[in-house]
Amino acid sequence: MCQNNELQIGREAVRRNAGGCLLRNVHGGFTLIEIIIVVVIISIAAAIVVPMMSSAGSLQIRSAANMIAADLEYAKSMAISRARKYSVEFDKTAETYRILDQNGAPIDHPVRKGSKYVIDFKNDGRLDRVDLADANFDGTSKVTFNYLGSPSNGSGSDLLNTGTVTLRSETAVKEVRVEPVTGFISVSN
């Protein structure tokens, strides 16, 4: 009835057997079009992911600057609400800072129960691309807020004239400033 013929269509060889049934032989491999489509998809994904990875340092420095500003505000609000002196002390060498009570002891962290309020840039994965380059509060690395929220230098006796914390990453430099008298805290662009 049917002839035993073979017809080649793309990757598929179609033939009929002696009983008239269709038999298909599929040959392995990919067409050039399929390979090009896969390469284009991988290229698009790489174009999206690579800039995200390279901007991690700029995201971290922005986050670190905002975090320092928030922690300075926290120390200032604690001083005002409790009518006691609270300080923030920076250690450039260890790349840490901590919030201290009027006796100079680190306060308890309000969120991480059971731990002290110490921020460590080197060991925090969120901040590991950021360097604590400098902290200068009239020649000291410590700023103290009084019951009015006014900042003073590390000794706690003289009102602050200038106060800055400088952060560096591979791509950017940010500065957190504490204004004299008012204690207004700002982050530079």
Helices and strands as residue ranges (DSSP letters): E 6-9, E 12-16, E 22-26, H 32-54, H 56-82, E 86-91, E 96-100, E 118-120, E 131-137, E 142-145, E 151-152, E 163-168, E 173-178, E 185-187
